[in-house]
């Protein structure tokens, strides 16, 4: 068993700046690997459903270049996920195109293990046919209790959050690094420590602590962090001299994104940190020990999206206190007039009309506990969603027209009561996707769904 594993952790989502001073400090501490997460479901289902390029790709390319070339110079592996950010195969291939450009520009040869995270539909359907009960992760009416072949067929794209095991296998292939599609954030950071025989609970807890880079720091900065994992504890610290890890910041991030702050469900087990000990090791560093791993049957989270329709929106500003005072009834009248107008024009069309009144209840909707609007202005988003793009346009345009011109108590003018900051006033947002697969696939072999491909860059060299 290795005595320790040293990880330099950042992200390659495009938000990290990689300041030269702090990145250089991290490299000077001789990491055994550079690890970065670059996929997420946080941004919603459309990023998995769409093929459009990620806005902000320049930051992603910068991150890829910094990580890959730094690892190459240090002769250590890099481990990262990418796919901007849903992790589908087409998005992964786009990122690999950037890797190819980086290799050409830097005149370096790269041998990379690529592990796509997208699942083949026929593979999932075959699992269902042979008796696999792929149950939903969350008890909600928006998800079928168990996945069916029909659910699979309706999917635009399906990805799985691979755990550390395929990455561990890929590291055996004499490669400069590993690039995955959709992957479990902690799985990326656990792979090398587990491969070298270190404790699974501590590896998982360390991974949880550093998975988001500088979010574990005080003050929180978009920068890299450094972790050292040993047999009975791990240390975590910033690479920046202007930040620090504190027991509070590390505990806080250990609780991040989980229903139970002391337990996190992972493929093959539960990380239990209820007895974990956090100590201030030095001014910038925290020492963590006492984590436990509770084995469970191995399950893989599967994420799938289907096309729900098309969306058109309009953005308006309201400054008239008379309209604000009756905004609820005003919007209900708008809804009624819109339905009356569209009924003879679109008699058989299903659509949804949504109003979001920011400054009143635009965030929480009906769950907003403050019922009395105190804002002197409201921001109003009008949203039409329908299975046909033209219908979504008609819904939004009709509702916007009534918002602009409809009477209300105390109105002083017949127009210009609502301000529209943009022209054209309606914006076609394109396809709308929803998650309809958010399920757990039980596996005996964690590597079974994933194909590892070794590729060389630049291509054709």
Secondary structure, 3 states (H helix, E strand, C coil): CCCEEEEEEEECCCCCCCCHHHHHHHHHCCCCEEEEECCCCCCCCHHHHCCCCCCCHHHHHHHHHHHHHHHHHHCCEEEEECCCCCCCHHHHHHHHHHHHHHHHHHCCCEEEEEECCECCHHHHHHHHHCCCCCEECCCCCCCCCECCHHHHHHCCEEEECECHHHHHHHCCCCCCEEEECCECHHHHHHHHHHHCCCCHHHHHHHHHHHCCHHHHCECCCCCCEEEEEECCCEEEEECCCCCECCHHHHHHHHCCCCCECCEEEECCEEEECCCCEEEECCCCEEEEECCEEEECCCEEEEEEEEEEEEEEEEEEEECCHHHHHCHHHHHHHHHHHHHHHHHHHCCCCCEEEEEEEECCCCCCHHHCCCCCCCCCCEEEEEEEEECCHHHHHHHHHHHHHHHHHCCCCCCCCCCCCEECCCCCCEEEEEEEEEEEEEEEEECCCCCCCCCEEEEEECCCC
